[in-house]
Amino acid sequence: MRERRKRLVGSVVSDKMDKTVVVKVERLQRHRLYGKVMKKSKKFKAHDAYNSCQVGDMVRIVESRPLSKEKRWVVEEIVKRADKSIE
C-alpha cells in the first residue's frame, strides 16, 4: 500500500520556537469569475527535532499525528538552504 500522507514544500518564515518552525506554503489559484491567476499562501507549524532549519530555507513537510495544539506537520528534509552571504 502506498504512502497516503500529504507532503508540501515551502519556505521557513520563523524559527524562534524550540523544535518548531513556521513554514509558508504558496500555491497558484485561478479566480473563478475573472480568470486571473492569484498567489495564495498558508502558514503551517512544523516539528524540527534538531533545530536545523533557518529562516529562508526551502523545506518539505509531511503530515503527521497532532504533536501540539497547532502542530500537525514534521520537517522531512531541507530542500535548499538559505543564502546567508547577503547579510
CORURZI-V236703 format. One record per backbone hydrogen bond with DSSP energy under -0.5 kcal/mol. CO is the residue of the C=O (numbers start at 1). NH is the residue of the N-H. E is the energy in kcal/mol with one decimal. If there is no record, write none. Layout:
co->CO nh->NH e->E
co->CO nh->NH e->E
This chain:
co->6 nh->63 e->-2.3
co->8 nh->61 e->-2.9
co->10 nh->59 e->-2.9
co->11 nh->24 e->-3.1
co->12 nh->56 e->-2.5
co->14 nh->22 e->-2.3
co->17 nh->19 e->-0.5
co->17 nh->20 e->-0.8
co->19 nh->48 e->-1.9
co->21 nh->23 e->-0.6
co->21 nh->46 e->-3.0
co->22 nh->13 e->-2.8
co->22 nh->14 e->-1.1
co->23 nh->25 e->-0.6
co->23 nh->44 e->-2.7
co->24 nh->11 e->-2.1
co->24 nh->26 e->-0.5
co->25 nh->42 e->-1.9
co->27 nh->40 e->-3.0
co->29 nh->38 e->-3.2
co->31 nh->35 e->-1.3
co->36 nh->31 e->-2.8
co->36 nh->38 e->-0.5
co->38 nh->29 e->-2.7
co->38 nh->40 e->-0.6
co->40 nh->27 e->-2.9
co->42 nh->25 e->-3.0
co->44 nh->23 e->-3.3
co->44 nh->46 e->-0.5
co->45 nh->72 e->-0.8
co->45 nh->73 e->-0.8
co->46 nh->21 e->-2.5
co->47 nh->49 e->-0.5
co->47 nh->75 e->-2.6
co->48 nh->51 e->-1.5
co->54 nh->57 e->-1.9
co->57 nh->12 e->-2.4
co->57 nh->59 e->-0.6
co->58 nh->79 e->-1.7
co->58 nh->80 e->-1.8
co->59 nh->10 e->-2.2
co->59 nh->61 e->-0.5
co->60 nh->76 e->-3.0
co->60 nh->77 e->-1.3
co->61 nh->8 e->-2.3
co->62 nh->74 e->-2.3
co->70 nh->45 e->-0.5
co->70 nh->72 e->-0.7
co->71 nh->67 e->-3.0
co->71 nh->68 e->-1.2
co->72 nh->64 e->-2.3
co->73 nh->47 e->-2.6
co->74 nh->62 e->-2.6
co->74 nh->76 e->-0.5
co->77 nh->60 e->-2.7
co->77 nh->79 e->-0.8
co->80 nh->58 e->-2.9
co->82 nh->84 e->-0.9
co->83 nh->86 e->-0.5
co->84 nh->87 e->-0.6
